Amino acid sequence: MVEVCVRGKTTLKPRVVLDYNEGKSPIDLADQMSSYSNPLRRTVKWYKIVVLDTLLNIAVVNAHVLFTQVTNNKISIIDFRTALVEILITQNIEPEPYSQITTIKHKLIKASKNRCHKCYSILVKEKGRQQSQKYSKKTSTKCEGCDKYYCVDCFFEDHKVVPI
């Protein structure tokens, strides 16, 4: 029990109650802030309310708290929400043209002899490094995109490519 002074009177309260009240006050404040200019409308579907509340309100309140801590700029949650929406609306995001996107081509090419990457890694897990060095397949084909040596079977298995 802890002595607490409330409105001039000293009363005894359990320590657990004080800890609970101290821990829930930031949550109550966040709920209060999210209730200002709430974008949610009345709906019958409860799951829509839960998802939208989580995505919209809690995210905006968390962003507002971070913004005020980082910039030391006191701004109301309503003004912050308005500014956030305006920034998101005016942002111009244009996708890159397809011709500028570079893709990695995975195909087998001839190369010097070396151990198959997949066979070697499987044998290392099963029997250890020394045994896998002795018994893994040697191949003269290499994937151009990955720059790893593969036997034909492992290449098609690893790259989910169907042989022609």
VEXKESE-847755 format. One record per atom (N, C-alpha, C): residue number from 1; z, x, y. Coordinates in Angstrom, 2 decimals, decimal comma, m for minus. Last residue first. Layout:
// VEXKESE-847755
kegu | Z | X | Y
NUM | Z | X | Y .
...
END
This chain:
// VEXKESE-847755
kegu | Z | X | Y
164 | m71,49 | 13,27 | m27,11 .
164 | m72,79 | 12,55 | m27,14 .
164 | m73,50 | 12,80 | m28,45 .
163 | m67,98 | 12,69 | m27,29 .
163 | m69,14 | 13,54 | m27,49 .
163 | m70,42 | 12,72 | m27,63 .
162 | m66,06 | 11,37 | m24,70 .
162 | m66,66 | 11,07 | m26,00 .
162 | m67,88 | 11,95 | m26,17 .
161 | m63,15 | 12,67 | m23,28 .
161 | m64,60 | 12,56 | m23,21 .
161 | m65,13 | 12,28 | m24,60 .
160 | m60,53 | 13,38 | m22,73 .
160 | m60,85 | 11,98 | m23,02 .
160 | m62,35 | 11,72 | m22,83 .
159 | m59,75 | 15,96 | m22,59 .
159 | m60,43 | 15,41 | m21,42 .
159 | m60,87 | 13,97 | m21,62 .
158 | m58,56 | 16,50 | m25,06 .
158 | m57,79 | 16,72 | m23,84 .
158 | m58,43 | 16,03 | m22,64 .
157 | m60,65 | 15,95 | m26,89 .
157 | m59,37 | 15,25 | m27,00 .
157 | m58,59 | 15,33 | m25,69 .
156 | m62,66 | 17,69 | m26,17 .
156 | m62,93 | 16,25 | m26,12 .
156 | m61,64 | 15,45 | m26,19 .
155 | m61,27 | 20,12 | m26,57 .
155 | m61,83 | 19,78 | m25,26 .
155 | m62,04 | 18,28 | m25,15 .
154 | m60,66 | 20,14 | m29,27 .
154 | m59,56 | 20,02 | m28,31 .
154 | m60,08 | 19,65 | m26,92 .
153 | m63,27 | 20,43 | m30,38 .
153 | m62,42 | 19,28 | m30,70 .
153 | m61,33 | 19,06 | m29,66 .
152 | m64,15 | 22,93 | m29,33 .
152 | m64,86 | 21,69 | m29,02 .
152 | m63,98 | 20,47 | m29,26 .
151 | m61,51 | 24,88 | m27,88 .
151 | m62,47 | 24,64 | m28,95 .
151 | m63,06 | 23,25 | m28,69 .
150 | m61,21 | 26,27 | m24,61 .
150 | m61,01 | 25,15 | m25,51 .
150 | m61,99 | 25,25 | m26,66 .
149 | m59,77 | 28,05 | m21,92 .
149 | m60,57 | 28,10 | m23,14 .
149 | m60,19 | 26,94 | m24,04 .
148 | m59,94 | 26,96 | m18,52 .
148 | m59,16 | 27,25 | m19,72 .
148 | m60,10 | 27,23 | m20,91 .
147 | m60,83 | 25,95 | m16,11 .
147 | m60,84 | 27,39 | m16,29 .
147 | m59,91 | 27,79 | m17,43 .
146 | m61,28 | 23,32 | m15,53 .
146 | m59,90 | 23,74 | m15,75 .
146 | m59,76 | 25,25 | m15,79 .
145 | m64,13 | 23,27 | m15,18 .
145 | m63,22 | 22,69 | m14,19 .
145 | m61,81 | 23,20 | m14,31 .
144 | m65,21 | 24,52 | m17,45 .
144 | m65,54 | 25,03 | m16,13 .
144 | m64,56 | 24,53 | m15,07 .
143 | m63,69 | 25,48 | m20,38 .
143 | m63,91 | 24,35 | m19,48 .
143 | m64,11 | 24,91 | m18,07 .
142 | m65,39 | 27,53 | m22,75 .
142 | m64,39 | 27,43 | m21,71 .
142 | m64,72 | 26,22 | m20,84 .
141 | m65,90 | 29,05 | m25,92 .
141 | m66,23 | 28,01 | m24,94 .
141 | m65,05 | 27,81 | m24,00 .
140 | m65,35 | 30,59 | m28,06 .
140 | m66,14 | 31,22 | m27,00 .
140 | m66,62 | 30,18 | m25,99 .
139 | m62,14 | 30,88 | m29,68 .
139 | m63,33 | 30,14 | m29,29 .
139 | m64,07 | 30,90 | m28,19 .
138 | m59,82 | 30,93 | m32,30 .
138 | m60,49 | 31,68 | m31,24 .
138 | m61,80 | 30,97 | m30,96 .
137 | m56,88 | 29,09 | m33,11 .
137 | m58,34 | 29,23 | m33,15 .
137 | m58,83 | 30,10 | m32,01 .
136 | m53,84 | 30,79 | m34,12 .
136 | m54,57 | 29,82 | m33,30 .
136 | m56,07 | 30,13 | m33,32 .
135 | m52,48 | 32,76 | m35,62 .
135 | m53,19 | 31,70 | m36,32 .
135 | m53,93 | 30,69 | m35,43 .
134 | m51,26 | 34,78 | m34,01 .
134 | m51,99 | 35,13 | m35,23 .
134 | m52,94 | 34,03 | m35,68 .
133 | m50,08 | 33,41 | m31,96 .
133 | m51,04 | 34,46 | m31,63 .
133 | m51,87 | 34,85 | m32,84 .
132 | m48,34 | 31,79 | m33,36 .
132 | m49,48 | 31,16 | m32,70 .
132 | m50,52 | 32,20 | m32,28 .
131 | m46,44 | 33,62 | m34,21 .
131 | m47,27 | 32,95 | m35,22 .
131 | m48,51 | 32,32 | m34,57 .
130 | m45,34 | 34,35 | m31,71 .
130 | m45,97 | 35,36 | m32,57 .
130 | m46,89 | 34,72 | m33,61 .
129 | m44,30 | 31,91 | m30,65 .
129 | m45,38 | 32,62 | m29,98 .
129 | m46,09 | 33,60 | m30,91 .
128 | m43,74 | 29,09 | m32,91 .
128 | m43,34 | 30,22 | m32,08 .
128 | m44,55 | 31,00 | m31,58 .
127 | m44,36 | 26,77 | m34,28 .
127 | m44,01 | 27,97 | m35,05 .
127 | m43,57 | 29,16 | m34,21 .
126 | m44,58 | 24,53 | m32,43 .
126 | m44,22 | 24,35 | m33,84 .
126 | m43,66 | 25,62 | m34,48 .
125 | m45,19 | 25,52 | m29,91 .
125 | m44,10 | 24,56 | m30,05 .
125 | m43,63 | 24,46 | m31,50 .
124 | m47,36 | 27,16 | m30,58 .
124 | m46,17 | 27,76 | m29,96 .
124 | m44,97 | 26,82 | m30,12 .
123 | m49,24 | 25,29 | m31,50 .
123 | m48,63 | 26,21 | m32,46 .
123 | m47,38 | 26,90 | m31,88 .
122 | m49,87 | 24,06 | m29,05 .
122 | m49,29 | 23,26 | m30,15 .
122 | m48,59 | 24,17 | m31,14 .
121 | m50,99 | 26,19 | m27,61 .
121 | m49,75 | 25,57 | m27,12 .
121 | m49,09 | 24,70 | m28,19 .
120 | m53,27 | 26,78 | m29,22 .
120 | m52,23 | 27,78 | m29,00 .
120 | m50,91 | 27,12 | m28,57 .
119 | m54,78 | 24,45 | m28,97 .
119 | m54,32 | 24,88 | m30,30 .
119 | m53,16 | 25,87 | m30,17 .
118 | m55,24 | 24,54 | m26,16 .
118 | m54,46 | 23,45 | m26,77 .
118 | m53,93 | 23,84 | m28,14 .
117 | m56,72 | 26,95 | m25,75 .
117 | m55,50 | 26,65 | m24,98 .
117 | m54,63 | 25,61 | m25,68 .
116 | m57,95 | 29,14 | m28,11 .
116 | m58,03 | 27,77 | m27,60 .
116 | m56,67 | 27,43 | m26,96 .
115 | m58,34 | 32,59 | m27,19 .
115 | m57,67 | 31,55 | m27,96 .
115 | m57,84 | 30,19 | m27,29 .
114 | m61,72 | 33,93 | m26,73 .
114 | m60,30 | 33,87 | m26,42 .
114 | m59,68 | 32,74 | m27,24 .
113 | m64,79 | 35,56 | m25,99 .
113 | m63,88 | 34,96 | m26,97 .
113 | m62,43 | 35,03 | m26,49 .
112 | m66,56 | 34,60 | m22,96 .
112 | m66,10 | 35,57 | m23,95 .
112 | m65,09 | 34,90 | m24,88 .
111 | m68,50 | 31,55 | m22,86 .
111 | m67,68 | 32,60 | m22,25 .
111 | m67,31 | 33,60 | m23,33 .
110 | m70,35 | 28,65 | m22,04 .
110 | m70,18 | 29,82 | m22,89 .
110 | m69,39 | 30,88 | m22,13 .
109 | m68,65 | 25,62 | m21,08 .
109 | m69,64 | 26,67 | m20,84 .
109 | m69,35 | 27,82 | m21,79 .
108 | m68,06 | 22,18 | m20,87 .
108 | m67,90 | 23,41 | m21,63 .
108 | m69,03 | 24,37 | m21,28 .
107 | m66,83 | 20,61 | m17,92 .
107 | m67,83 | 20,76 | m18,96 .
107 | m67,63 | 22,11 | m19,62 .
106 | m65,79 | 18,84 | m15,36 .
106 | m65,25 | 19,38 | m16,61 .
106 | m66,38 | 19,42 | m17,62 .
105 | m65,97 | 19,34 | m12,00 .
105 | m66,75 | 18,97 | m13,18 .
105 | m66,17 | 19,66 | m14,40 .
104 | m64,25 | 17,96 | m9,39 .
104 | m64,24 | 19,05 | m10,36 .
104 | m65,00 | 18,57 | m11,59 .
103 | m65,70 | 17,00 | m6,30 .
103 | m65,14 | 16,65 | m7,60 .
103 | m65,22 | 17,86 | m8,51 .
102 | m65,25 | 16,47 | m2,89 .
102 | m65,65 | 17,40 | m3,94 .
102 | m64,96 | 17,00 | m5,23 .
101 | m66,57 | 14,35 | m0,50 .
101 | m65,53 | 14,50 | m1,51 .
101 | m66,03 | 15,44 | m2,59 .
100 | m68,74 | 13,94 | 1,09 .
100 | m67,87 | 15,05 | 1,44 .
100 | m66,77 | 15,30 | 0,41 .
99 | m70,00 | 11,67 | 0,18 .
99 | m70,71 | 12,93 | 0,03 .
99 | m69,81 | 14,13 | 0,34 .
98 | m68,38 | 9,55 | 0,89 .
98 | m68,39 | 9,97 | m0,51 .
98 | m69,03 | 11,35 | m0,67 .
97 | m66,48 | 9,97 | 3,90 .
97 | m67,73 | 9,60 | 3,20 .
97 | m67,74 | 10,21 | 1,81 .
96 | m63,05 | 9,02 | 4,02 .
96 | m64,07 | 10,06 | 4,06 .
96 | m65,33 | 9,57 | 3,38 .
95 | m62,00 | 6,05 | 5,77 .
95 | m62,12 | 6,87 | 4,57 .
95 | m63,22 | 7,91 | 4,73 .
94 | m60,09 | 5,85 | 8,69 .
94 | m61,42 | 5,73 | 8,10 .
94 | m61,50 | 6,60 | 6,86 .
93 | m57,80 | 4,26 | 10,47 .
93 | m57,89 | 5,08 | 9,27 .
93 | m59,25 | 4,83 | 8,64 .
92 | m56,40 | 3,94 | 13,42 .
92 | m57,74 | 3,88 | 12,84 .
92 | m57,79 | 4,82 | 11,65 .
91 | m53,77 | 1,98 | 14,59 .
91 | m54,15 | 3,18 | 13,86 .
91 | m55,51 | 2,98 | 13,22 .
90 | m52,99 | m0,42 | 15,65 .
90 | m53,98 | 0,36 | 16,40 .
90 | m54,42 | 1,63 | 15,69 .
89 | m51,11 | m1,34 | 13,80 .
89 | m52,33 | m2,11 | 14,04 .
89 | m53,40 | m1,26 | 14,71 .
88 | m49,05 | 0,54 | 13,91 .
88 | m49,76 | 0,33 | 12,64 .
88 | m51,07 | m0,42 | 12,84 .
87 | m48,23 | 0,25 | 16,57 .
87 | m48,76 | 1,53 | 16,11 .
87 | m49,57 | 1,35 | 14,83 .
86 | m47,30 | m2,41 | 16,52 .
86 | m48,41 | m2,03 | 17,40 .
86 | m49,04 | m0,72 | 16,97 .
85 | m45,16 | m2,18 | 14,71 .
85 | m46,31 | m3,03 | 14,38 .
85 | m47,52 | m2,66 | 15,24 .
84 | m43,47 | m0,47 | 16,20 .
84 | m43,96 | m0,08 | 14,88 .
84 | m45,19 | m0,88 | 14,49 .
83 | m42,87 | m2,01 | 18,43 .
83 | m43,60 | m0,76 | 18,60 .
83 | m44,20 | m0,30 | 17,28 .
82 | m41,43 | m4,08 | 17,15 .
82 | m42,65 | m4,38 | 17,91 .
82 | m43,51 | m3,13 | 18,07 .
81 | m39,25 | m2,65 | 16,11 .
81 | m40,14 | m3,37 | 15,20 .
81 | m41,47 | m3,67 | 15,88 .
80 | m38,10 | m1,73 | 18,50 .
80 | m38,60 | m0,78 | 17,51 .
80 | m39,58 | m1,44 | 16,56 .
79 | m37,33 | m4,11 | 19,70 .
79 | m38,34 | m3,27 | 20,36 .
79 | m38,94 | m2,27 | 19,39 .
78 | m35,45 | m4,88 | 17,75 .
78 | m36,59 | m5,76 | 18,05 .
78 | m37,70 | m4,96 | 18,73 .
77 | m33,54 | m2,87 | 17,82 .
77 | m34,32 | m3,06 | 16,59 .
77 | m35,54 | m3,92 | 16,84 .
76 | m33,60 | m0,91 | 20,84 .
76 | m33,15 | m2,06 | 20,05 .
76 | m34,07 | m2,22 | 18,84 .
75 | m32,87 | 2,51 | 21,09 .
75 | m33,86 | 1,45 | 21,24 .
75 | m33,40 | 0,29 | 20,37 .
74 | m31,94 | 5,59 | 22,13 .
74 | m31,38 | 4,27 | 21,81 .
74 | m32,43 | 3,23 | 22,12 .
73 | m32,71 | 8,59 | 20,80 .
73 | m33,27 | 7,57 | 21,69 .
73 | m32,72 | 6,22 | 21,27 .
72 | m32,47 | 10,82 | 19,22 .
72 | m31,37 | 10,47 | 20,12 .
72 | m31,82 | 9,46 | 21,18 .
71 | m34,33 | 11,33 | 17,24 .
71 | m34,78 | 11,44 | 18,63 .
71 | m33,66 | 11,23 | 19,64 .
70 | m32,84 | 11,06 | 14,84 .
70 | m33,69 | 12,24 | 15,08 .
70 | m34,00 | 12,42 | 16,55 .
69 | m31,48 | 8,62 | 15,07 .
69 | m30,74 | 9,85 | 14,78 .
69 | m31,56 | 11,08 | 15,14 .
68 | m33,51 | 6,76 | 15,55 .
68 | m32,46 | 6,94 | 16,56 .
68 | m31,67 | 8,22 | 16,33 .
67 | m35,03 | 7,07 | 13,18 .
67 | m35,62 | 7,32 | 14,49 .
67 | m34,55 | 7,59 | 15,54 .
66 | m33,20 | 6,24 | 11,20 .
66 | m33,70 | 7,61 | 11,21 .
66 | m34,27 | 7,98 | 12,58 .
65 | m32,93 | 3,54 | 11,98 .
65 | m31,76 | 4,42 | 11,95 .
65 | m32,20 | 5,88 | 11,99 .
64 | m35,59 | 2,66 | 11,66 .
64 | m34,94 | 2,60 | 12,97 .
64 | m33,74 | 3,54 | 13,03 .
63 | m35,95 | 2,96 | 8,92 .
63 | m36,78 | 3,74 | 9,83 .
63 | m36,15 | 3,78 | 11,23 .
62 | m34,07 | 1,07 | 8,02 .
62 | m33,90 | 2,48 | 7,67 .
62 | m34,72 | 3,37 | 8,60 .
61 | m35,29 | m1,26 | 9,08 .
61 | m33,94 | m0,87 | 9,52 .
61 | m33,69 | 0,60 | 9,21 .
60 | m37,70 | m1,24 | 7,66 .
60 | m37,72 | m1,13 | 9,12 .
60 | m36,35 | m0,71 | 9,64 .
59 | m36,79 | m1,53 | 5,02 .
59 | m37,57 | m0,35 | 5,40 .
59 | m37,58 | m0,16 | 6,91 .
58 | m35,55 | m4,02 | 5,15 .
58 | m34,74 | m2,84 | 4,86 .
58 | m35,49 | m1,57 | 5,25 .
57 | m37,81 | m5,72 | 5,87 .
57 | m36,59 | m5,60 | 6,67 .
57 | m35,81 | m4,31 | 6,41 .
56 | m39,99 | m5,18 | 3,92 .
56 | m40,12 | m5,25 | 5,37 .
56 | m38,82 | m4,93 | 6,10 .
55 | m39,13 | m4,86 | 1,22 .
55 | m40,21 | m4,05 | 1,79 .
55 | m40,18 | m4,03 | 3,31 .
54 | m36,97 | m6,67 | 0,93 .
54 | m36,83 | m5,26 | 0,58 .
54 | m37,88 | m4,41 | 1,28 .
53 | m38,13 | m9,03 | 1,79 .
53 | m36,94 | m8,54 | 2,47 .
53 | m36,75 | m7,06 | 2,19 .
52 | m40,20 | m9,26 | m0,06 .
52 | m40,51 | m9,07 | 1,35 .
52 | m39,31 | m8,56 | 2,13 .
51 | m38,67 | m9,56 | m2,44 .
51 | m39,64 | m8,46 | m2,28 .
51 | m39,93 | m8,21 | m0,81 .
50 | m37,09 | m11,85 | m1,88 .
50 | m36,47 | m10,59 | m2,27 .
50 | m37,42 | m9,42 | m2,02 .
49 | m39,03 | m13,80 | m1,30 .
49 | m38,03 | m13,44 | m0,30 .
49 | m37,42 | m12,08 | m0,62 .
48 | m40,35 | m13,94 | m3,71 .
48 | m41,09 | m13,53 | m2,52 .
48 | m40,12 | m13,08 | m1,43 .
47 | m38,42 | m14,93 | m5,40 .
47 | m38,82 | m13,54 | m5,58 .
47 | m39,65 | m13,04 | m4,41 .
46 | m38,13 | m17,60 | m4,67 .
46 | m37,06 | m16,67 | m4,33 .
46 | m37,51 | m15,23 | m4,44 .
45 | m40,24 | m19,89 | m3,34 .
45 | m40,21 | m18,80 | m4,32 .
45 | m39,19 | m17,75 | m3,90 .
44 | m40,18 | m21,49 | m1,15 .
44 | m39,54 | m21,98 | m2,35 .
44 | m39,34 | m20,84 | m3,35 .
43 | m39,38 | m20,28 | 2,14 .
43 | m40,28 | m20,46 | 1,01 .
43 | m39,48 | m20,91 | m0,20 .
42 | m39,35 | m19,59 | 5,54 .
42 | m38,73 | m20,34 | 4,45 .
42 | m39,76 | m20,58 | 3,35 .
41 | m40,37 | m16,25 | 6,32 .
41 | m40,37 | m17,69 | 6,55 .
41 | m39,74 | m18,37 | 5,34 .
40 | m39,64 | m13,09 | 7,75 .
40 | m39,70 | m13,99 | 6,60 .
40 | m39,66 | m15,45 | 7,04 .
39 | m39,25 | m11,46 | 9,90 .
39 | m40,61 | m11,96 | 9,68 .
39 | m40,72 | m12,96 | 8,53 .
38 | m36,57 | m11,75 | 12,15 .
38 | m36,93 | m11,67 | 10,74 .
38 | m38,33 | m12,23 | 10,53 .
37 | m35,19 | m11,04 | 14,54 .
37 | m36,65 | m11,23 | 14,48 .
37 | m37,17 | m11,03 | 13,06 .
36 | m32,39 | m9,84 | 12,86 .
36 | m33,02 | m10,04 | 14,16 .
36 | m34,54 | m10,05 | 13,99 .
35 | m31,65 | m9,10 | 10,32 .
35 | m31,79 | m10,54 | 10,57 .
35 | m32,43 | m10,83 | 11,94 .
34 | m31,28 | m6,42 | 10,28 .
34 | m32,51 | m6,93 | 9,66 .
34 | m32,70 | m8,41 | 9,92 .
33 | m28,77 | m6,20 | 11,48 .
33 | m29,95 | m5,68 | 12,19 .
33 | m31,24 | m6,24 | 11,60 .
32 | m27,17 | m7,30 | 9,45 .
32 | m27,22 | m7,93 | 10,76 .
32 | m28,47 | m7,49 | 11,53 .
31 | m27,58 | m5,46 | 7,42 .
31 | m27,98 | m6,85 | 7,22 .
31 | m28,09 | m7,59 | 8,55 .
30 | m26,43 | m3,20 | 8,64 .
30 | m27,85 | m3,18 | 8,29 .
30 | m28,37 | m4,60 | 8,07 .
29 | m23,76 | m4,08 | 8,83 .
29 | m24,50 | m3,77 | 10,05 .
29 | m26,01 | m3,77 | 9,78 .
28 | m23,13 | m4,30 | 6,12 .
28 | m23,10 | m5,49 | 6,97 .
28 | m23,88 | m5,27 | 8,26 .
27 | m23,33 | m1,61 | 5,48 .
27 | m24,23 | m2,56 | 4,84 .
27 | m24,28 | m3,85 | 5,65 .
26 | m21,25 | m0,45 | 6,93 .
26 | m22,64 | m0,08 | 7,24 .
26 | m23,66 | m1,05 | 6,63 .
25 | m19,00 | m1,89 | 5,70 .
25 | m19,36 | m2,11 | 7,10 .
25 | m20,77 | m1,61 | 7,45 .
24 | m18,27 | m1,22 | 3,13 .
24 | m19,24 | m2,30 | 3,30 .
24 | m19,68 | m2,49 | 4,74 .
23 | m16,36 | 0,85 | 3,33 .
23 | m17,65 | 1,09 | 2,67 .
23 | m18,69 | 0,02 | 2,93 .
22 | m14,20 | m0,38 | 4,57 .
22 | m14,82 | 0,79 | 5,20 .
22 | m16,21 | 1,05 | 4,63 .
21 | m13,55 | m2,32 | 2,70 .
21 | m13,98 | m2,73 | 4,03 .
21 | m14,67 | m1,59 | 4,77 .
20 | m12,76 | m0,63 | 0,55 .
20 | m13,88 | m1,57 | 0,41 .
20 | m14,43 | m1,96 | 1,78 .
19 | m10,56 | 0,69 | 1,63 .
19 | m11,73 | 1,46 | 1,21 .
19 | m12,97 | 0,57 | 1,10 .
18 | m8,84 | m1,53 | 2,02 .
18 | m9,27 | m0,72 | 3,17 .
18 | m10,52 | 0,10 | 2,83 .
17 | m8,49 | m2,32 | m0,64 .
17 | m9,09 | m3,25 | 0,33 .
17 | m9,60 | m2,49 | 1,54 .
16 | m7,19 | m0,09 | m1,72 .
16 | m8,50 | m0,49 | m2,25 .
16 | m9,22 | m1,41 | m1,26 .
15 | m4,70 | m0,07 | m0,52 .
15 | m5,66 | 0,98 | m0,15 .
15 | m7,07 | 0,61 | m0,60 .
14 | m3,40 | m3,26 | 0,49 .
14 | m3,71 | m2,29 | m0,57 .
14 | m4,79 | m1,30 | m0,09 .
13 | m1,36 | m3,49 | 3,44 .
13 | m2,60 | m3,83 | 2,71 .
13 | m2,80 | m2,82 | 1,60 .
12 | 1,16 | m4,79 | 5,49 .
12 | 0,82 | m3,92 | 4,38 .
12 | m0,44 | m4,43 | 3,68 .
11 | 1,19 | m4,87 | 9,10 .
11 | 1,20 | m5,50 | 7,78 .
11 | 0,86 | m4,46 | 6,72 .
10 | 2,28 | m5,27 | 12,33 .
10 | 2,12 | m4,30 | 11,26 .
10 | 2,24 | m5,03 | 9,93 .
9 | 0,63 | m6,68 | 15,10 .
9 | 1,55 | m6,86 | 13,98 .
9 | 1,24 | m5,81 | 12,91 .
8 | m1,36 | m6,29 | 16,99 .
8 | 0,02 | m6,03 | 17,37 .
8 | 1,03 | m6,18 | 16,26 .
7 | m3,68 | m6,81 | 15,53 .
7 | m3,28 | m7,66 | 16,65 .
7 | m1,80 | m7,52 | 16,99 .
6 | m2,62 | m4,89 | 12,94 .
6 | m3,64 | m5,86 | 13,28 .
6 | m3,07 | m6,80 | 14,34 .
5 | m2,01 | m1,91 | 11,47 .
5 | m1,64 | m2,66 | 12,67 .
5 | m2,80 | m3,56 | 13,06 .
4 | m0,95 | m1,30 | 8,20 .
4 | m2,08 | m1,49 | 9,10 .
4 | m1,61 | m2,33 | 10,27 .
3 | 0,24 | 0,77 | 5,63 .
3 | 0,58 | m0,03 | 6,80 .
3 | m0,61 | m0,07 | 7,75 .
2 | m0,73 | 0,42 | 2,26 .
2 | m0,85 | 1,17 | 3,51 .
2 | m0,49 | 0,24 | 4,66 .
1 | 0,00 | 0,84 | m1,18 .
1 | 0,00 | 0,00 | 0,00 .
1 | 0,00 | 0,89 | 1,25 .
END
